Amino acid sequence: MTKKIILDLDTGVDDALALAYALGSPELELIGVTGTYGNVLVEQGVANDLALLDLFGHPEVPVYAGLPHAGDRDGFEVLEISSFIHGANGVGDVELPAATRGPEEKSAVDFLVESVREHGDDLVIVPTGPSTNIAAAIEADPEFAEKAHIVLMGGALTVPGNVSAWAEANINQDPAASDLMFRRARDVTMVGLDVTLQTLLTYEDTAKWRELGTEAATKLADITDYYIKAYETTAPYLGGCGLHDPLAVGVAVDESLVDLLPVNMKVDTEGETRGRTIGDEERLSEKEKTARVAVGVDAERFLAELMERIGRVLAD
């Protein structure tokens, strides 16, 4: 039996990899992509999603535009470091043929709310950017908070952040939204830097995609090589690029890939530690734990599955 999935993406190189991973997973049915901001503006991310879905042979998957900035901000500008890591267009400055269709008229938030109402336990939502769309869906419908199954890429519990000593980039874009999600949603799995920086892709891996000889394989290899090269500057000690967003999709498929720590979480929303993801001291003794945090990962098995699943999409 397949599980329905919605990807909430700020596309982004690793978002593109997450999209390919989901499409190559026989356990999943991708029923829609919702767009958010972060690595790029929401309009660019949505355009990337549409183009990538065409490239990967799945033009039937609908794309919905989400909120353009955090609720407590008047706008959003892409950070310089985001452009350096992902390229000005979000996909390594690789040119993709523009899609002939546009996003759906329905908003991302409405689609999220309606999908949880319709599919319930058969649906998992994987946000790989700021939690803005998710928080808006929670505020729009109490049923969403009760019934949504969320596996997010974001946060850092046992390691430093990547935009400050405390904060991971996705959480840092809208800490209030992430805090609301952790406090009110009943089922959140956090796949953060604790595990994603242990999963690495190298030039040797992308060379295997090039050997497939398809346009999709060549384009995704070019996109990912840009990302790997950026990591040579930002984190040369790793020896490859972190597979942040694809790992969240991997956990949505098979949570045995990671070791999960049950803990009620919160996010610091102001002060020096703004953006920090940490256990909520006021809910420590509550028997019900509404979040689980990935603190260990079978990196070798995940990488093998990633190469197989993405390879399946690129070979067609």
Secondary structure, DSSP 8 states (H G I E B T S, - for coil): --EEEEEEE---HHHHHHHHHHHT-TTEEEEEEEE--SSS-HHHHHHHHHHHHHHTT-TTS-EEE--SS-TT-S-----HHHHHHH-TTSSTT------SS---SS-HHHHHHHHHHHHGGGEEEEE-S-SHHHHHHHHH-HHHHHH--EEEE---SSS--SSSSSB-HHHHH-HHHHHHHHHH-S-EEEE-HHHHTT-EE-HHHHHHHHTT--HHHHHHHHHHHHHHHHHHHH-TTTSSEE-HHHHHHHHHH-GGGEEEEE--EEE--SSTTTTBEEE-GGGTT-S---EEEEEEE-HHHHHHHHHHHHHHHHH-
